[in-house]
Amino acid sequence: MNACLYVLSCLFIILNSFSNSGAIKSIQDDDLMNLIRSETYVVALFSAKNCELCDNFENVLTNLKEEFLKSFEGPTVKVVNSQLTRLYSPTKEPVLVFFRHGIPLLYNDVPSEELILHTFLNNKEPVVKELNDETFEHLTQASTGATTGDWFVMFYAPDCVDCHRLQARWETVGAQLKTRMNVARVNKATDGAATAARFGVSQAPTFILFRQGKMYKYQIQKYDIASFTSFAQEWYKNVTPLRVPSPKTPFDNIVENIVLNLQESTMIWKICLAATFVGLLLIILMKCRKTEKPQKPASKKGDKDK
């Protein structure tokens, strides 16, 4: 009898291990961050308890685990009630993110094996291009509207919280538009400062569509994927196009620096002249007070009669 129980218990353990072998591993936020830093590819499901749609996504990902391992040898994990969820999407769980070299791509569709696999396999490398002052005009040819196609550009800053939250969504915009146009980013605070100044960009994030020598500023107060893609494809036609200013030449930069120095020098001279004038005025007033003789008191009438 004891032997039968022992055999049954062993069978139960074996069957249970087989049944759980395909399940997605649940990890904590710190473990996920370590995976993102160490692995080239990571598929992460941000899930929640008592969430039916989360369970649907988990079942689909469980079926895709082996395919993911064959295609890009990346782990598939889930994080329940993660503090990182809002960093990748403004919505509640479930949120499915594909990390490539640490850069997140947000999956923005229904839990479908075919769609998820197609999205991930076609975007194994980051889509959004990073531009700076040296590469912007050469790659975009924005002022000439030449052969490189349209460009949808986000100007961001490292200290901009919204910019960090938009990274995964902006990658998804790039993935959805990559057969139609280029999607890029420019750091307005560092190596893209001159480019940002060229287009009058003062705030981050700022979005501009460059198309055929014209630029269209995105002024919609919605930062969702559907709004971005709609603007880039059709809605920009409702915006007044602006002429793309030509890039500044080294001579332009020299002239601009000279003008700025002259303006600063002029201001300094004005301050100096004003200070000199005020100083001279004070000296004159002080001298006038010193040279001013005191008046004798008027004699009384009675004294004169005596």
C-alpha positions as CSV (number, residue, x, y, z in Angstrom):
1,M,0.0,0.0,0.0
2,N,2.8,2.4,1.0
3,A,4.6,1.5,-2.2
4,C,1.5,2.4,-4.3
5,L,1.1,5.7,-2.5
6,Y,4.8,6.5,-3.2
7,V,4.5,5.7,-6.9
8,L,1.3,7.8,-7.2
9,S,3.0,10.7,-5.5
10,C,6.0,10.5,-7.8
11,L,3.7,10.4,-10.8
12,F,1.8,13.5,-9.5
13,I,5.1,15.4,-9.1
14,I,6.2,14.5,-12.6
15,L,2.9,15.4,-14.2
16,N,2.7,18.6,-12.2
17,S,6.2,19.6,-13.4
18,F,5.3,18.9,-17.0
19,S,2.1,20.9,-16.7
20,N,4.0,23.9,-15.3
21,S,7.0,23.6,-17.6
22,G,5.4,25.9,-20.1
23,A,4.1,28.4,-17.7
24,I,5.5,31.9,-17.7
25,K,7.8,32.7,-14.8
26,S,6.6,35.4,-12.5
27,I,9.4,37.8,-11.3
28,Q,9.7,41.1,-9.4
29,D,10.6,44.5,-10.7
30,D,14.3,44.3,-9.7
31,D,14.6,40.9,-11.5
32,L,13.1,42.4,-14.6
33,M,15.5,45.3,-14.6
34,N,18.4,42.9,-14.3
35,L,17.1,40.8,-17.2
36,I,16.7,44.0,-19.4
37,R,20.3,44.9,-18.7
38,S,21.7,41.5,-19.3
39,E,19.6,39.9,-22.0
40,T,19.4,41.1,-25.6
41,Y,15.7,40.2,-25.9
42,V,13.1,40.1,-23.1
43,V,9.3,39.6,-23.5
44,A,7.5,41.0,-20.4
45,L,3.9,40.8,-19.5
46,F,2.8,43.4,-16.9
47,S,-0.2,41.6,-15.3
48,A,-2.6,41.9,-12.4
49,K,-4.6,39.6,-10.2
50,N,-8.2,38.8,-11.1
51,C,-7.7,40.2,-14.7
52,E,-9.3,38.0,-17.4
53,L,-7.6,39.8,-20.2
54,C,-4.2,39.4,-18.4
55,D,-4.9,35.6,-18.3
56,N,-5.7,35.6,-22.0
57,F,-2.4,37.2,-22.8
58,E,-0.5,34.9,-20.5
59,N,-2.1,31.8,-22.2
60,V,-1.1,33.2,-25.6
61,L,2.5,33.9,-24.5
62,T,2.7,30.4,-22.9
63,N,2.0,29.0,-26.3
64,L,4.6,31.3,-27.9
65,K,7.5,30.6,-25.5
66,E,9.2,28.0,-27.5
67,E,8.8,30.0,-30.7
68,F,10.4,33.0,-28.9
69,L,13.3,30.9,-27.8
70,K,13.9,29.7,-31.4
71,S,13.6,33.1,-32.9
72,F,15.5,35.4,-30.6
73,E,16.5,33.3,-27.6
74,G,14.9,35.7,-25.1
75,P,13.1,34.9,-21.8
76,T,9.4,35.4,-21.4
77,V,8.3,36.6,-18.0
78,K,5.4,38.3,-16.2
79,V,5.4,40.9,-13.4
80,V,2.2,41.2,-11.3
81,N,1.2,44.6,-10.0
82,S,4.4,46.1,-11.1
83,Q,5.4,49.7,-10.3
84,L,6.9,49.9,-13.7
85,T,3.7,49.5,-15.6
86,R,3.0,53.3,-16.1
87,L,6.5,53.8,-17.4
88,Y,5.6,51.8,-20.5
89,S,1.9,52.5,-20.9
90,P,-0.7,54.9,-19.4
91,T,-3.3,52.2,-19.3
92,K,-3.8,49.5,-16.6
93,E,-2.7,46.0,-17.0
94,P,-2.2,44.0,-19.1
95,V,0.7,45.6,-20.9
96,L,2.9,43.6,-23.2
97,V,6.4,44.9,-23.8
98,F,9.2,43.5,-26.0
99,F,12.7,44.8,-25.0
100,R,15.4,44.8,-27.7
101,H,18.8,45.8,-26.4
102,G,17.0,47.4,-23.5
103,I,14.7,49.5,-25.7
104,P,11.0,48.8,-25.1
105,L,8.4,48.2,-27.8
106,L,4.8,48.3,-26.7
107,Y,2.4,45.7,-28.2
108,N,-0.8,47.5,-28.9
109,D,-3.3,45.0,-30.1
110,V,-5.5,42.0,-29.1
111,P,-4.0,38.8,-27.5
112,S,-3.3,37.0,-30.8
113,E,-0.5,34.5,-31.3
114,E,-0.1,35.4,-35.0
115,L,-0.1,39.2,-34.4
116,I,2.3,39.1,-31.4
117,L,4.7,36.8,-33.2
118,H,4.6,38.9,-36.4
119,T,5.1,42.2,-34.5
120,F,8.1,40.9,-32.5
121,L,9.8,39.1,-35.4
122,N,9.5,42.2,-37.6
123,N,10.9,44.5,-34.9
124,K,13.8,42.6,-33.4
125,E,15.9,45.8,-33.7
126,P,14.9,49.2,-32.5
127,V,13.0,51.2,-35.1
128,V,13.3,54.8,-33.9
129,K,16.5,56.5,-35.2
130,E,18.5,58.8,-32.9
131,L,19.5,62.0,-34.7
132,N,21.7,64.9,-33.6
133,D,23.1,68.2,-34.9
134,E,25.6,66.5,-37.2
135,T,23.3,63.9,-38.7
136,F,19.9,65.6,-38.8
137,E,20.0,67.4,-42.1
138,H,22.2,64.8,-43.9
139,L,19.7,62.0,-43.1
140,T,16.4,63.8,-43.2
141,Q,17.2,66.4,-46.0
142,A,14.3,68.3,-44.3
143,S,15.0,71.7,-46.0
144,T,15.1,70.2,-49.5
145,G,12.4,67.6,-49.2
146,A,14.6,65.2,-51.2
147,T,14.9,61.5,-51.4
148,T,14.9,60.2,-47.8
149,G,11.1,60.4,-47.4
150,D,9.0,61.9,-44.6
151,W,10.3,62.1,-41.0
152,F,8.2,62.2,-37.8
153,V,10.5,63.5,-35.1
154,M,10.2,63.7,-31.3
155,F,12.4,66.3,-29.5
156,Y,13.0,65.1,-26.0
157,A,15.1,65.9,-22.9
158,P,16.8,63.6,-20.4
159,D,15.0,65.2,-17.5
160,C,11.6,65.0,-19.1
161,V,9.4,62.5,-17.3
162,D,6.8,62.4,-20.1
163,C,9.6,61.7,-22.6
164,H,10.7,58.6,-20.7
165,R,7.1,57.4,-20.5
166,L,6.7,57.9,-24.2
167,Q,9.7,55.8,-25.3
168,A,7.8,52.5,-25.6
169,R,4.9,54.2,-27.4
170,W,7.1,56.1,-29.7
171,E,8.9,52.8,-30.7
172,T,5.5,51.4,-31.5
173,V,4.6,54.4,-33.6
174,G,7.9,53.8,-35.5
175,A,7.0,50.1,-36.0
176,Q,3.6,50.9,-37.3
177,L,4.8,53.6,-39.7
178,K,8.2,52.2,-40.8
179,T,6.9,51.1,-44.2
180,R,5.6,54.7,-44.8
181,M,8.1,57.0,-43.2
182,N,11.0,57.4,-40.8
183,V,10.5,58.0,-37.1
184,A,13.2,59.5,-35.0
185,R,14.3,61.3,-31.8
186,V,16.4,64.3,-31.1
187,N,17.9,65.2,-27.7
188,K,17.2,68.9,-27.5
189,A,19.2,69.4,-24.3
190,T,22.6,68.0,-25.5
191,D,23.8,67.0,-29.0
192,G,20.5,68.2,-30.7
193,A,20.3,71.6,-29.1
194,A,21.2,73.5,-32.3
195,T,18.6,71.5,-34.3
196,A,15.9,72.2,-31.7
197,A,16.7,75.9,-31.8
198,R,16.6,75.9,-35.6
199,F,13.0,74.7,-35.5
200,G,11.9,76.9,-32.5
201,V,11.6,73.9,-30.1
202,S,11.6,75.1,-26.5
203,Q,9.6,72.4,-24.7
204,A,9.9,68.7,-24.4
205,P,8.3,66.6,-25.7
206,T,7.7,68.3,-29.1
207,F,6.7,66.5,-32.2
208,I,7.2,67.7,-35.8
209,L,6.4,66.0,-39.1
210,F,8.8,66.9,-41.9
211,R,7.3,66.3,-45.3
212,Q,8.4,67.6,-48.8
213,G,10.2,70.7,-47.5
214,K,7.4,71.6,-45.1
215,M,7.0,71.0,-41.4
216,Y,3.8,70.3,-39.5
217,K,3.8,70.7,-35.7
218,Y,1.9,68.2,-33.7
219,Q,-0.3,70.3,-31.3
220,I,-2.8,67.6,-30.2
221,Q,-3.0,67.1,-26.5
222,K,-3.0,63.3,-26.9
223,Y,0.1,61.2,-26.7
224,D,-1.4,57.8,-27.6
225,I,-0.3,55.6,-30.5
226,A,-3.5,56.0,-32.5
227,S,-3.3,59.8,-32.4
228,F,0.4,59.9,-33.5
229,T,-0.1,57.5,-36.4
230,S,-3.3,59.2,-37.5
231,F,-1.6,62.6,-37.5
232,A,1.4,61.3,-39.5
233,Q,-0.7,59.8,-42.2
234,E,-3.7,62.1,-42.6
235,W,-4.4,64.6,-39.8
236,Y,-1.3,66.7,-40.6
237,K,-3.3,68.1,-43.6
238,N,-5.4,70.1,-41.1
239,V,-2.3,71.9,-39.8
240,T,-0.8,75.0,-41.4
241,P,2.5,74.0,-43.0
242,L,5.6,75.9,-42.1
243,R,8.6,76.4,-44.2
244,V,11.6,74.4,-43.0
245,P,14.4,76.8,-42.2
246,S,17.7,76.1,-43.9
247,P,20.5,74.7,-41.7
248,K,23.0,77.3,-40.4
249,T,26.4,77.3,-42.0
250,P,29.6,77.7,-40.0
251,F,29.7,81.3,-41.3
252,D,26.2,81.9,-39.9
253,N,27.3,80.6,-36.5
254,I,30.3,83.0,-36.5
255,V,28.1,85.9,-37.4
256,E,25.5,85.0,-34.8
257,N,28.3,84.8,-32.1
258,I,29.6,88.2,-33.2
259,V,26.1,89.7,-33.0
260,L,25.6,88.2,-29.5
261,N,28.9,89.5,-28.3
262,L,28.2,92.9,-29.7
263,Q,24.8,92.9,-28.0
264,E,26.4,91.8,-24.7
265,S,29.1,94.5,-25.1
266,T,26.5,97.2,-25.9
267,M,24.6,96.3,-22.9
268,I,27.7,96.4,-20.7
269,W,28.6,99.9,-22.2
270,K,25.1,101.1,-21.5
271,I,25.3,100.0,-17.9
272,C,28.7,101.6,-17.5
273,L,27.6,104.9,-19.1
274,A,24.5,104.9,-16.8
275,A,26.6,104.2,-13.8
276,T,29.1,107.0,-14.7
277,F,26.3,109.5,-15.3
278,V,24.7,108.7,-11.9
279,G,28.1,108.9,-10.2
280,L,28.8,112.3,-11.8
281,L,25.4,113.6,-10.8
282,L,26.0,112.6,-7.2
283,I,29.4,114.3,-7.2
284,I,27.9,117.5,-8.6
285,L,25.1,117.5,-6.0
286,M,27.6,116.9,-3.2
287,K,29.7,119.8,-4.4
288,C,26.7,122.1,-4.6
289,R,25.8,121.3,-1.0
290,K,29.3,122.1,0.2
291,T,29.6,125.5,-1.7
292,E,26.2,126.6,-0.7
293,K,26.6,129.5,1.9
294,P,24.3,129.6,4.8
295,Q,22.0,132.7,4.8
296,K,22.2,135.3,7.6
297,P,19.1,135.5,9.7
298,A,17.0,138.5,8.9
299,S,17.2,141.3,11.5
300,K,14.2,142.2,13.5
301,K,12.4,145.5,12.8
302,G,12.8,146.6,16.4
303,D,16.6,146.4,16.3
304,K,16.7,148.6,13.2
305,D,14.8,151.3,14.9
306,K,17.2,151.5,17.8
